[in-house]
Amino acid sequence: MENLWPRIEGLLGQATRPSRYINHEYQSVHCKDAEYRAVFAYPDVYEIGQSNQAVNLLYDIVNRLPGCAAERAFLPWVDMAALMRERGLPLFSLEGMWPLTGFEMLGVTIPHELAATNIIELLDLAGLPHRSCERLDDVAGTVDNASGRWPLVVGGGPAAFNPEPLAPFFDVIAIGESEELICELVAKHRAWLATPGGRLNDLLCSLAEVEGIYVPSFGSQRRVRRRVFGGFAEELLPKTNIVPFCETIHDRLAIEIQRGCSRGCRFCQAGMTYRPVRERPSDMIVQAAMQGIACTGFDEVSLVSLSSTDHSHIEDILRRLQQCFAGTGVSVSLPSQRLDAFGVDMAGLVAGERKSGLTFAPEAGSQRLRDVINKNVSTDDLLLAIQRACEGGWRRCKLYFMIGLPTETDEDVVAIADLANAAYIAAKDAVPQCERGKIRISLSVAVFVPKPGTPFQWSGQLPLAEVSRRIGLLRQAGLAKAISLKWHDPQVSQVEAVLARSGREVAELIEAAWQEGASFAAWTERFDYQQWLVAAERCGIDLDAAAADDYRMDEPLPWQHIETGISQRYLEQEWQCALEGQVTEDCSFARCTECGVCLTADSGGQRPRIVLEGERHE
Amino acid sequence: MNEVFFRLRICFAKQGRLRWLSHLELLRAMERLIRRSGLPYATTHGFNAHMRFAPGPALPVGTSGARELFDVWLTEYLPPAKALACLGLAAADQIPIHEVCYVPTQLRGLQSTHNLESYELRLLSPDRDLAALQAALDELLDRETLTLVRREKSKDYQTAMLIATTPLLKVDATDGSLRLSLTLRSSEQGAARPESLADLILGEQGSVLEVQRLSVSRDGEGS
């Protein structure tokens, strides 16, 4: 295979951030001899993709399989992509600087819906036909790998719970957690490659037997159950961490301390699709942080999960880490704060003297709407947390809200402003008079996007005009001067909703939007709604209807064949509770909500929060 | 009690692919290298405590450096050979560490004291031979001021102040490539890019293929 580095280096002088493309980062794996080569590609630039835990995890796992080598690939920024096309250079892997067609398997992360056109861009730049049905032929002499076939294109990631919009572009799609699935997939693929004259259909049939693997070409009649990694708490992965040269968006050592969240927010896809909650033991986490910092030289360790402060030993972990790293300039961070006094106390443990800002997510302004979405926090919780934060030295705070949630009224929108104003007053009252001028509160308002697999999956999105009207309502609601307001572009959220909740028919829209020039749609400066409108017209799709129409409870959903483990009955029940404004308690601490996960997941029966023996709270 | 520090000067190379790192990326790589080397580095006492270090003059993206300098403050004295071994181990094959030595802690920062930068440039000149290039160079050296252009912005430099030693143009005996060696002096006016000067010598047809900074030093200290 041709090492493309000499040709790539010739372009770096004209590219922004050349360090995206140079590879040879500390602890990257350069494996010369391997029978089987996989490349894991992320459909965004290096600094986004290298921060993604899944890429690092899969890279680490496959590199440890005997006879296998894994490499990484990231989408070049538009300037570099243009230069590469001009010079006839295909998308390359970082380690070997090889064309992606030189690998047996191409794994592509599906991180979010707006990455859809980037996935087409990735396949196109790699020189692969976009659709799985166009990659059936033997192409010996055209591709650079030993098998003489197109690489097996495998998708997977958080946005794969409705795989249909991207289904035609992938040979197989992994649903759920891939730690074990990837090993089984590689083994079956290798066995098939070793059999002369094997038909692709044989491979796909064999892969379809693996739990969690969806083969789009077999249609959506066959049900696919989400894969759950049962060994999460027993082993810490990845075992090694790459140290990037280029500054990444999460430029720190990340340790996943817990997976899953049982709080039950009804809009939250991750909260539904990563159950059950599994904790890693505190000793394992502390050891991994110490060892990881010593091996990598990072100056920050982040304890990541959907709700890190919910780890039953978080206080102990933070105190021990604080002790370990005292005087070294190494800091510890938590990605999110729980909206109560405990959350603020934990933030205080990691902040030390540096109290830059705290982020809370009340999500809705009124108690009524917070009950609808099952965000089990009260106005008092927020005000107390703000008061505690200001007493603890913080002066800046960010509050996340959503607009357009099911059942939202104008009063609920105005209540966002009321809550923010109340938070500002609570903050002012908690600090000395001379410090009051330093208080800043920023509101970030996202537009609600209904996601598959959640109790809100049947709900449509608010039409664009109505979203704009409600944002206008909030802007005129009389926010204090110290409160700033930012909101997400409703057009971006509409495209996100269309891609999240439609069926296979929008694959054509994705390809057409890419042809119209849509790429890096998640980057504000690159999103162009006009491109999507033109593409939708070409495909005969009504974006407004696709985003806003409700699904009937009795009609089949495009993602009906994907079993996340959460029962249909539970989702329907939760939707009903939402409409009635009834809350459901967190099953980690209250009674079982019978969501169905503990009965289906490899979790040892009825254990909503999996904690290793000896780690349980008494 | 007053803290006692030891200032370790690290001489290293920024070469190969790493020439594409920006100054900030290189600093971050050096910081991480030192942290994983296990050297007992000192930290600042601000709100945001970080490693105490002083880098050498910045190298632009795309320019390699044969002997770059980076000072780090240690809280304990380690024999230089041991410090070098620790750094070498942590650097793997990424950043070659040439040598380390201790320097007085009260010295001013490297960026303000080390004002001489020696470079070697590899040039491509399709239309001018060595003699023509030499004539162009001599003509430039005779000027009182030099107007150097970078990214469409021009800036005037006093020739005698800017050029510390007479530039040398030659054809490399090993690969036949055209080379320009020169030492530039940085001042309050700022540091000039050697490729801007080379562009004046080469004219419109020629181009600079590679720039390497050979060393940084102080006036009165051999480059």
Interface residues (C-beta under 8 A of the other chain):
Chain A: W5 E9 L12 G13 P18 S19 Y21 I22 N23 H24 Y26 V243 F245 C246 E247 I293 A294 C295 T296 G297 F298 D299 G327 T328 G329 V330 G352 E353 R354
Chain B: R17 L18 W20 L21 S22 L24 E25 R28 A29 E31 R32 L33 I34 R35 R36 S37 G38 T43 T44 F47 N48 A49 H50 M51 V61 G62 A90 A92 Q94
